[in-house]
Amino acid sequence: MTDSTAAAGAGIGPRLGVGREAEVYAWGDDAVVKLYRPGYRGHGAEAAALASLAGHDVAPSLVDVVKRDGRPGLVLERIVGADMLDLLRRRPWQVLAFARALAGAHLAVHCVEAPADLPDVRQVLAARIEAATLPRELQGFALRVLDGLPSGDRLCHGDYHPGNVMVSGDRVSVIDWSNAARGVPEADHARAILLLRWADPVPGTPLVTRGLMAVGRSLLTRGYARAYADVSRRPLRDLDSWLVVHAAARLSEGLMVEQPRLLALLNRAWQGARVLNR
């Protein structure tokens, strides 16, 4: 992997996508360049994660690290296909097949040892919980739960959901690694379950569509969790505790529509712990 500075106009083609942290442009015929917006620093984690995944065929290949107009960028293999979220909308009858593919790709990621310079997922979660707007007793409870959870050396995506999984024929590729960290697989698995179960649809989604999505996401969540547990070669530990800390950390993201559900989950866990400790 080399660092280079992209000359004006060199390789850049039409814009293909836009997100909160970055924009994606065509880069020649077989690659794309992901240019990070000023102030966002996820390119380092993404580059490290993709380098560690080389040869595993579960993510786009990292071609180069570039700069354009002072913005860091990653040149990546171009995956021709659709994200799994779009495919689920178009082919909802295949939800269980997609759930198995989602679990299989996630397990493949968790077989990879994380680079040592990626942040520890426990430290990431602690910072987010401390930044969340939470009643003091719930914040303290979540941090105590986190203190009792283990560290690990597996690669964790940090934001794993169908929108970050590309499907091209029989190939499944995980994209958007700016939140990559190292930890135990259960930490990343629990975050995925939280997003599948409770993350709110994009604003403006019609009520009828929301109702259909609720049914489909329940099937997807159960299918993903079952397939992951069935194929995993190790017993899954502390999932409920990881869900608690992820719910608290999710509140730092400012998604007000999700707040009642997340607070209810935290309150139930806190009250249950108080009963057990009497």
N, C-alpha and C positions, 0 to 999 in steps of 0.2 A: 504494500500500500504506500502510495506516495502523496505528498502534499503538493498542490500546484495552484496557480492563480489563473482563473479563467479570463482570457482576454475578452474585450468587449465583443459580444455577439458569438463567441466561439462555442459551437455545439448547442447553444440554446435554441429550442424550438417552441411550439405552442404550449401555453399553460394547460396542464391536464387536470389539476386539482388544487384545491386551496383549503387550508385548515387554520386552526388557531395559532399554531406554532410555525408553520412552514407552507411554502408553495411548491408544487411539483410541476416541472417542465420536461418536455421531450428533450433528449440529448442524443442526437444521432438516431439511427434506426432501431437500435437494440437496447437502449438504456434511457433512464430518466435522471434528472438531477433534482434533488430535494433541497431547496434553499430555505434556510431557517430565517425567521424574522429577527430583526435587531432585538437584543435583550433575552432571547431564548438560547439556552446552552445545551439542549438535549443532543446535539450532534455528536458530542464526545461519547456519551453512553451508547448512542445508536451505532456509531462506528465500531466501538469495542465489542458490542454484542454481535453485530454482523460478522466481524472478523472471527469470533469464536465459533460461529455457526457455519463457517466455510466447509463445504464437503458434506454437510448433513442434509441438504436438499429440503430444508424446511423454512427457508427465508430467501429473499433475493440476494444475489451475490453483491458484495461491495466492490465496486470497480475503482473508485478514486475518491479522494477528499479534495475539495476545491474551495476557492473563494471567488465571489463575484460581487463587485461594488461593496466590498467589506463584509458581505454576508457569508457565513460558512455554509457549505453545501456538501452533500454526499451524492456521488454518481453511482447509481444502482442499476442492476439488471432489470430490464423492463419485463414485467409479468403481464402477459396478455390474457385477460380473463375478467372475472367479476368478483366483487367481495361477497362473502357468504351471507351478509345481511340482505343484500339485493337479491341473491338467489333464493333466500328463504321467503322473501316477499312474492317472488314469481313462482316458486314451486313449494308451497307450504306442505304439500303431501309428503315431501321427502324430509320432513323435519328430523326424524330419528336417524336417517342416514347422515344428515348434516351434523347432528349431535355427536355421532361416532367419529366423524372426520375431525370435528373440533377438538374432541378429547385426544384423538391420536396425535394430532399435530402438537398439542400442548405437552403431552407426555414425551414426545421427541425432543422438545425444547428442554424439558427438565432432566433429560439424560446428559446434557452438556454442562461441563464445568464452567462457571462464570469467571471472567477475567477478574483478577484481584483488585483492579482499580475501580470496579463498579461499586456503588454504595451498597451498604448492608441494608436490606429491606426493613429491618427493625429500626434503624436510625431514620430512614425515610418516613416510616409510619409515625414514629415518635414526634418528629418535627411537624407533621401534618395534624396530629391530634392536638399538639400544643397550640397550633394556629387556628384550630376550629373554634367556632362560637358554640360553646357547650356549657351547661351548668357545671359548676366546679366539681360536684360529686361524681358526675358522669365522666368528666375528663380524667379525674383522678383514678376512677375505676378502670377506664380503658388503658391508661398508662400502667397500672398495676398488672392487668392481664398481659399486656405486651411484655412487661419485665419477666414474666414467667415462660415466655415462648423462646424456642431455640433459634440460633443462627444456623446458617448452612452455606454451602458453596455451589449450589445449583443456579443456573441461569433462570432468572425470573423476568417475564415480559413487563409486568407492572400495569398493563391496561388491556388484558386479553379479552376480546369479545368478537362476535362475527364480523363486525365492521373492519376489524384489523386482520382479517384472514382472507387472502385471495385464493380463488379456485380457478385453475387453468387445466382443463381436461381432468386427468387423474392426480395432478399435482396440487398440493395445498401449501401455501406460502404465508408465513406470518410477517406482517409489515408493522411499521411505526414503533420503533424500539427506543424512543427517546426517554422512556421511563424505566429502562432496563436496570436491574439490580441483582444482587446475589442473595440467596437465602435458601430456606427449605421449600420443596415443591408445594407443600400445603399452604404456604403464605400466598403464592401466586394463584393456586387453585381456588382458594377462598375468595380472593378478589374477583375472579372470573364468575363464580357462583353469585356473588353480590350483584355484579353488573347484569348478569343474565336475569336474575330474579327481580331486581328492584330499580334498575336504571330507567329513568323516564324516557318515553319516546320523544323525538324531536318536536319542538314547538309547532303548533298548527296541525298536528295529526288529528284527523276527524275522530269523533267519539266512537263510531261504529268500528273503524279501523283499530282503535285502541282496544276495543273489546276482543276483536279477533286476535290481536297481537298478544293479549294477556293469556289466551288459551294456548297459543303457539309457543310462547316463551316458557310457560309451565312445562310443556312437553319437552322443549329444548333443554331446559335446565335439568330436569330429571334424567333425560337421556344422556346428556353430557356427563353429569355427576356419576351415573351408573357405569357408563363406558370407561371413564377415567379410573374408577375404583376397580373395575374388573380387570383392566389391563395392567394397572400399576403393579410393580414387583415388590412393593413394600407396603406395610399397613399405613393407612392415613391417620395421622394423629393431630389432635388439637384443632380440628376444623371449626368447631363452634367458637373457640377462643379467637381464632384468626378472623372469623366473620365479625366478631365484636369489635376488634381493633380496626378492621377495614371500614366498618360502618362509621366509627368515630372519625377516622381519617377522611372519609368521603365527605363529611360535613364541612371540611375546609375548602371544598371546591365551589361552594356558593350556589349549589343547585337547590333553590328554595322549594321547588315542587317535591323533591325527594325528602326534605327534612322531616316531615311527620313520620314517615315510615322508618327512617333511620333512627330517629329518637325513640320510637316505640320499641325497636329491637334492642337498643341500648338499655332502656328502662327495664324491659323484661329480664335481660341478663343481669343487670345490677340488682334488681329485687330478688331474683333467684339466688344470687351469690350471698345476699344478706340473710336469706332464710337458712342457707346451708351453713353459714358461719355463726349462727346463734347457738 
